[in-house]
Amino acid sequence: MKLIMIVMGLCLAVSAAQAQTSTPAPAPVIETYKTVGDQALKAHVFSAADKAPAPRAAVLLFHGGGWTEGEAEWTYGRATMLAAMGLVAIPIQYRLTRKDVSPLDALADACDAFAWTRANAKRLGVDPKRVAAYGVSAGGQLSAAAGLGACPGKRRGPDLMLLWSPALDVAEDGWFRKIMAGKDPAKVSPLALADQQGPPTAIVQGEADTLTPLKSAEAFCAKRRAAGGVCEINRYPGLGHLLTRNTSNQESNFDIDPQASRDGFAKLQAFLTARGYVRP
């Protein structure tokens, strides 16, 4: 099943998320967390909005786009909302698949972003033991793979995972196998890794999603629970990818259900609060 999403459709999803933000957020501080050749990869740091003392929990945000499209700015709406909750929210730029770049490189970037955040935790006012991931679609695959031991060199991934319409079963997916350019996709497929030790996970999932199906999330959570982990799915009947109401075209014409989107984010906030990432 082809997981790539059209840029315009995802931009609409971003706009829907941003519309839930009641007040404009301060501009983020943009820092370089890694340089590859002549490309400087950026971390967009949104400081927590309240005045509570540091250290605070942090959330690194990974956009969707089928591994071939997208930018950190696509998650600014959610980053603003997380910062308003008292978190340090950091949208992450990662390398997009091109001729000489595969999702393995994007995963290495994600893992390095977690390492950079923890190495700079004191300066950023972040608790290095409470660094979560928020991953959308392809970004969900990167977040979950990083959290389940797939980081190169045994680097540490997220301590908690928030996944929105995540790509979890990519081992046999034709599109993913193509862009992996002959490399084994099972090694970075979250479903294949789900029996490993890993962080608590909350998923927001449309039941009519044809791009990243509910059955993959259910199989993933079943394996996580069997391994002793915490994994919950927040299901939305009749809605497709990214909670679109337009289930006939889930790649290029998103019609995000605003009520479901608000409810899904509220469920993620409750998950964070219950685990000490957000003050009640």
Secondary structure as UniProt FT lines:
FT   HELIX           7..18
FT   TURN            19..20
FT   STRAND          29..36
FT   TURN            37..38
FT   STRAND          39..46
FT   STRAND          56..62
FT   TURN            66..68
FT   HELIX           72..75
FT   HELIX           76..84
FT   TURN            85..86
FT   STRAND          88..92
FT   TURN            99..100
FT   HELIX           103..119
FT   HELIX           121..124
FT   STRAND          126..136
FT   HELIX           138..147
FT   TURN            148..149
FT   HELIX           152..154
FT   STRAND          160..164
FT   TURN            171..172
FT   HELIX           174..179
FT   TURN            180..182
FT   HELIX           185..188
FT   HELIX           190..193
FT   TURN            194..195
FT   STRAND          201..206
FT   TURN            207..208
FT   HELIX           214..226
FT   TURN            227..228
FT   STRAND          231..236
FT   TURN            237..238
FT   HELIX           241..243
FT   TURN            247..248
FT   TURN            250..252
FT   HELIX           258..274
FT   TURN            275..276
//
